[in-house]
Amino acid sequence: TFIFIFIFIFFFLMIRRPPRSTLFPYTTLFRSTHIVLLADEYEELINFTPDPELVYYIKMPDKGVCASGLISGEFKDTSIGVYAGSSVGKIVPSLRRHSQPYMELREQLEQDDTIALCEGELRFIDDYTFDNFSQAACIVMGRPASGNTEWKNRDGVPLRESMFCAQR
């Protein structure tokens, strides 16, 4: 029996206790700040060109507006990213009266220098993603606007019509 008790105690002394955190092996896997890309993935990333079907424009040369943006998402839940360099129109009084949240966003973008005076025109200095088409159209045009009718593809077809055609 002494040998049995000795083996029994020895056996339990040999068992290691578990680490303090059961997540330890997993948390150390994701601490790297570097991303490893294969050469062809890297080439694809740096040579990215958006699908021309997803690039839309607002052009109003008489008002100094010439903007382009890339759409993403589903039709009724869509964002649009307006490209840096896009020129924007001056704010008209009706934007203050009828679209106060858009007015506040426009002022915030100007304060943050996302929109700034560049070569005598107000322009987007950085790309900026808007929550919806109308929000982007109002900010770009400086007045209340419907994004579904103001944003047009390269053929001049309004977003609303081209999106409905694409969904059929």
DOBA-635823 format. One line per 3 residues: number of its first residue (from 1); for each residue x, y, z of N, C-alpha, C. Coordinates in steps of 0.2 Angstrom, whole numbers, always signed. Each point is the difference from the previous one (the first is absolute). Example, Ala and Ser with C-alpha at 12.3 -4.5 7.8 and 13.67 -1.06 7.14 Angstrom:
// DOBA-635823
1> +66 -28 +39 -4 +6 +0 +4 +6 +0  -2 +5 -4 +4 +6 +1 -4 +5 +3
END
This chain:
// DOBA-635823
1> +4 -6 +0 -4 +6 +0 +4 +6 +0  +6 +0 +3 +5 +6 +0 +2 +2 -7  +1 -5 -4 +2 +1 -7 -6 +3 -4
4> -5 -3 +2 -6 +3 -4 -2 +7 +2  +1 +2 +7 -1 +7 +2 +6 +5 -3  +6 -3 +0 +6 +4 -3 -2 +1 -8
7> -2 -5 -3 -1 +1 -8 -6 +5 -1  -5 -1 +5 -6 +4 -1 +2 +8 +1  +4 +1 +5 +2 +7 +2 +5 +3 -5
10> +5 -5 -2 +5 +2 -6 -4 +2 -6  -5 -4 -2 -4 +1 -6 -3 +7 +0  -3 +2 +6 -3 +7 +0 +5 +6 +0
13> +6 -2 +3 +5 +5 +0 +3 +2 -7  -1 -5 -4 +3 +1 -7 -5 +4 -4  -6 +0 +1 -5 +4 -4 +1 +7 +1
16> +1 +4 -6 +1 +7 +1 -6 +4 +0  +0 +5 +4 -6 +4 +0 -1 +4 -6  -6 +1 -2 -2 +4 -6 +3 +7 +0
19> +0 +3 -6 +2 +8 +1 -5 +4 +3  +1 +6 +2 -5 +4 +4 -6 +2 -5  +2 +1 -6 -6 +2 -5 +0 -6 -5
22> -6 -2 -1 -1 -5 -5 +0 +3 -7  +0 +6 +0 +1 +4 -7 +7 +1 -2  +5 -1 +4 +7 +1 -1 +2 -2 -7
25> -1 -6 -2 +3 -2 -6 -3 +4 -6  -6 +3 +1 -4 +3 -6 +2 +8 +0  +1 +3 +6 +1 +7 +0 +7 +1 -3
28> +5 -4 +1 +6 +2 -2 +0 -1 -8  -4 -4 -3 +0 +0 -7 -2 +6 -4  -4 +4 +3 -2 +6 -3 +3 +7 +2
31> +6 +0 +3 +3 +6 +2 +4 +3 -5  +2 -3 -6 +4 +2 -5 -3 +6 -3  +4 +6 -1 -2 +6 -3 +1 +0 -8
34> +4 -5 -2 +1 -1 -7 -4 -5 -4  -2 +2 -6 -4 -4 -4 +4 -3 -6  +0 -6 +0 +4 -4 -5 -4 -1 -7
37> +2 +3 -5 -4 -1 -7 +5 -4 -4  -3 -4 -4 +4 -3 -6 +1 +5 -5  +5 -1 -4 +2 +5 -5 -6 +2 -5
40> -4 -5 -2 -5 +1 -5 -6 +4 +4  -1 -1 +6 -5 +3 +4 +2 +8 +1  +6 +1 +1 +3 +6 +1 -1 +4 -6
43> +2 -3 -6 -1 +4 -7 -7 +1 -1  -5 -4 +2 -7 +1 -1 -2 +6 +4  +2 +0 +6 -2 +5 +5 +3 +7 -2
46> +6 +1 -2 +3 +7 -2 -3 +2 -7  -2 -5 -4 -2 +2 -7 -8 -1 +0  -3 +1 +5 -8 +0 +1 -3 +6 -5
49> -4 -2 -4 -4 +5 -3 -8 -2 +1  -4 +4 +2 -7 -2 +1 -3 -1 -6  -6 -4 +1 -4 -2 -6 -3 +6 -2
52> +0 +2 -7 -3 +6 -2 -7 +0 +1  -3 -5 +0 -8 +0 +2 -1 +2 +6  +5 +1 +5 -2 +2 +7 +2 +7 +1
55> +3 +3 -5 +3 +7 +1 -6 +5 -3  -2 +5 +4 -5 +4 -2 +2 +7 +1  -3 +5 -3 +2 +7 -1 -5 +5 +2
58> +2 +6 +2 -5 +6 +0 +4 +5 -3  -2 +2 -6 +3 +5 -4 -5 +6 -1  +2 +6 +3 -3 +6 -1 +5 +6 -2
61> +3 +0 -6 +5 +5 -1 -1 +7 +2  -7 +2 -2 -2 +7 +2 +1 +2 +7  -1 -5 +5 +0 +1 +7 +7 -2 +3
64> +5 -2 -4 +6 -2 +2 +0 -7 +3  -5 -4 -1 +0 -7 +3 +2 -5 -5  +5 -4 +2 +2 -6 -4 +2 -5 +5
67> -4 -5 +2 +2 -5 +5 -1 -7 -3  +4 -5 +3 -1 -7 -2 +1 -4 +6  -4 -5 +0 +0 -5 +6 -1 -7 -2
70> +2 -4 +4 -1 -7 +0 -5 -3 +4  -5 -3 -3 -6 -3 +5 +2 -7 +2  -3 -2 +6 +1 -7 +3 -7 -1 +3
73> -1 -7 +1 -5 -2 +4 -6 -2 -4  -6 -1 +3 -6 -2 -3 -4 +7 -2  -5 -1 -4 -3 +6 -3 -3 +5 +6
76> -4 -2 +4 -3 +4 +5 +4 +1 +6  +6 -3 +1 +4 +0 +5 +7 +1 -2  +1 +6 -3 +6 +1 -4 +4 +6 +2
79> +7 +0 +0 +4 +5 +1 +4 +2 -6  +2 +6 +0 +4 +2 -6 +6 +4 +2  +6 -2 -2 +6 +4 +1 +2 +5 -5
82> +0 +6 +2 +2 +5 -5 +7 +1 +0  +3 +0 -6 +7 +1 -1 +4 +6 +2  +6 +0 +3 +3 +6 +1 +1 +4 -7
85> +0 +6 +0 +1 +4 -6 -7 +2 -3  -5 -3 +3 -7 +2 -3 -1 +7 +2  -3 +4 -4 -2 +7 +2 -7 +0 +2
88> -1 +5 +5 -7 +1 +3 -3 +7 -1  -6 +0 +0 -3 +7 -1 -1 +4 +6  -1 +6 -1 -1 +4 +6 -7 -1 +4
91> +0 +1 +6 -6 -1 +4 -6 +5 -2  -6 -3 -1 -5 +5 -2 -5 +0 +7  -3 +5 +1 -4 +1 +6 -5 -5 +1
94> -3 -4 -5 -5 -5 +1 +3 -6 +4  +6 -1 -1 +4 -5 +4 -1 +1 +7  +1 +6 +2 +0 +2 +7 -8 -1 +3
97> -4 +1 -4 -8 +0 +2 -2 -7 +0  +1 -4 -5 -3 -6 -1 +4 -6 +1  +6 +0 +1 +5 -6 +1 +5 +2 +5
100> -2 +2 +6 +4 +2 +6 +6 -6 +1  -2 -6 +1 +5 -5 +1 +6 +0 -5  -2 +1 -7 +4 +0 -5 +5 +6 +0
103> -4 +6 +2 +4 +6 +1 +5 -1 +5  -1 -3 +6 +4 -1 +5 +6 -4 -2  -1 -6 -4 +5 -4 -2 +4 +4 -5
106> -2 +4 -4 +4 +4 -5 +4 +4 +4  -2 +4 +5 +4 +4 +4 +6 -4 +3  -2 -6 +3 +5 -4 +3 +5 -2 -5
109> -2 -2 -6 +5 -2 -5 +5 +6 -2  -3 +6 +0 +4 +6 -1 +5 +1 +6  -2 -1 +6 +4 +2 +6 +5 -6 +0
112> -1 -6 -2 +5 -5 +1 +5 +0 -6  -1 +5 -5 +4 +0 -6 -1 -6 -5  -6 -3 +1 -1 -5 -5 -3 +3 -6
115> -3 +6 +0 -2 +4 -5 +4 +7 +1  +4 +2 -5 +4 +6 +1 +1 +4 -6  +2 +6 +0 +1 +4 -6 +6 -2 -3
118> +0 -2 -6 +6 -3 -4 +0 +3 -7  +5 +4 -2 +0 +3 -6 -6 +4 -2  -3 +4 +5 -6 +4 -1 -6 -4 +0
121> +0 -6 +2 -7 -4 +0 +0 -4 +6  -6 -1 +3 -1 -4 +5 +0 -7 -2  +5 -4 +3 +1 -7 -2 +0 -5 +5
124> -1 -6 -1 +1 -6 +5 +8 -1 +0  +3 +1 +6 +7 -1 +0 +2 -7 +1  -5 -4 +4 +1 -7 +1 -7 -3 -3
127> +1 -7 -1 -6 -4 -2 -5 +0 +6  -6 +0 -1 -5 +0 +6 -6 -4 -2  -2 -5 +5 -5 -4 -1 -6 +2 +3
130> -6 +1 -4 -6 +2 +3 -5 -5 +1  -4 +1 +5 -5 -6 +2 -5 -1 -6  -2 +5 -4 -5 -1 -5 +1 +4 -6
133> -3 -1 -5 +1 +4 -7 -2 +7 +1  -6 +1 +4 -3 +7 +0 +5 +4 +5  +2 -3 +5 +5 +4 +4 +6 +2 -4
136> +3 -4 -4 +6 +2 -4 -2 +5 -5  -6 +0 -3 -2 +5 -5 -1 +6 +3  -3 +1 +6 -1 +6 +4 +6 +3 +1
139> +5 -3 +3 +7 +2 +2 +3 +3 -6  +0 -4 -6 +4 +2 -6 -3 +6 -3  -7 +0 +0 -3 +5 -4 -1 +7 +4
142> +0 -1 +7 -1 +6 +4 -8 +2 +1  -4 -5 -2 -7 +1 +0 -4 -6 +1  -6 +0 +2 -4 -6 +0 +0 -4 -6
145> +0 -6 +0 +1 -4 -7 -2 -7 +2  -3 -3 -5 -1 -8 +0 +6 -3 -3  +3 -4 +3 +6 -3 -2 -1 -5 -6
148> -6 -3 +1 -2 -5 -6 -1 +3 -6  -1 +6 -1 -1 +4 -6 +6 +4 -2  +4 +2 +5 +6 +5 -2 +6 -4 -2
151> +1 -6 +4 +6 -4 -2 -2 -4 -7  +5 +1 -5 -1 -3 -6 +6 -4 -2  -2 -6 -4 +6 -4 -2 +4 +4 -6
154> +4 -4 -3 +4 +3 -5 -4 +2 -7  -6 -4 +0 -4 +1 -6 -6 +6 +2  +1 +3 +6 -5 +5 +1 -7 -3 +3
157> +0 -6 +2 -6 -4 +2 +0 +1 +8  -6 +3 +3 +0 +1 +7 +1 -7 +4  +2 +1 +6 +2 -6 +4 -7 -4 +1
160> -5 +3 +1 -6 -3 +1 -2 -5 -6  +0 +3 -6 -1 -4 -6 +5 -6 -1  +6 +2 +1 +5 -5 -2 +0 -6 +6
163> -1 +2 +6 -1 -5 +5 -6 -5 -1  -6 +3 -2 -5 -4 -1 +1 -4 -6  +3 +2 -5 +2 -4 -6 +4 -6 +2
166> +5 +1 +5 +5 -5 +2 -3 -5 +4  -6 +2 +4 -3 -5 +4 -5 -5 -4  -2 +2 -5 -5 -4 -4 +3 -6 -3
END
